[in-house]
Amino acid sequence: MASEDYIEECLYRVQNLIDRALTELMEVKMIRENDPTEYAFIQKELGDLQGEFDQLVGDKNNDPRLEEAQKRLNEVREIMTRGI
C-alpha cells in the first residue's frame, strides 16, 4: 500500500499534468500550428503517469481519489489523441 504522502503527490502530479495537457491542446487548436515536440512530450508524460496510476490502483489502494485520477488521465489521453 502506498503512503498518504505519496498518494497526495501523485494526485497533485495528475492535476498539474492534466492542466498542462489541456492548455497545450487549446494552444495548438488556437494557433493552428502543431508543436509536435511539446505535444508528444505531454502525451508521453500522460502515458507514463497512467502506468504509475494503474500500478497504484492495482496494488489494492482503496482510495477513490486514485480511481478518479486514473479515469481523468484516461479521458485526457483520449482527448489528446483525437485533439488535433
N, C-alpha and C positions, 0 to 999 in steps of 0.2 A: 504494500500500500504506500502511496506517495504521501509525503508530509503536506500539511496545510499550506506551509510557505511555498512549497514547490507548485502546488495546485494554483495558488494565487498568482505566482509568477507566470505560469503557463496561461492562465486566463487573461492576464494583462497583455502578454505577447500576442495572443489571438486577437484581442480587440485592436491593438496597435497595428498589426499586420492587415487586418480586415479594413481598417480605416485607410491605410496606405494604398491597398489594392483598389478600393473603390475610388479614391482620389485619382489614382493613375488611370483608371478606366475612363473617368469623366474627362480628364485632360486629353487623353487620346481621342475621344469622341469629339470634343470641342475643337481641337486644333486640326483634326482630320489628318494628323500625321501620326505614324506609329513609331515610337522609340522601342524597337524590339528588345534592346538590351534591358532596360528597366522593366518593361512589361514581362519579359521572360524571366527575369530575376525574381520578380514578385510571385509569378506563378510557381517557380521552383520553391520559394520560401513557403508558400501555401501548402505545397505537396509535402515538404519536409515536416512542417508543423502538424499537418494532418496525420502523418505517420506516427509522430510522437503522441498525439491525442488518441489514435487508435490503440496504441500500446497502453496508455493510461486507463482508458475505458476498459480495455481487455484485462487489465490487472485487478479487476473487481473493485475499483474505486467507485463506490456507490455515491457519487456526487452528481446531482442533476445538472450542476453548472458545467461539468465536463461534457456531459452528453449534449447539452445545448450548444456549447462552444464547438463541439465536433460537427453538429448539424450546420451551424453557421459557416464553418470552414468549407464544408461540402457545397453549400449554396453559393458561396463567393467563388469557389473554384469553378463551378459550373458557369456562373455569370462571366468570369474572366475568359473561360474557354470560348463561349459564344459571343462575348462582348464586342469584338471589333467587327 
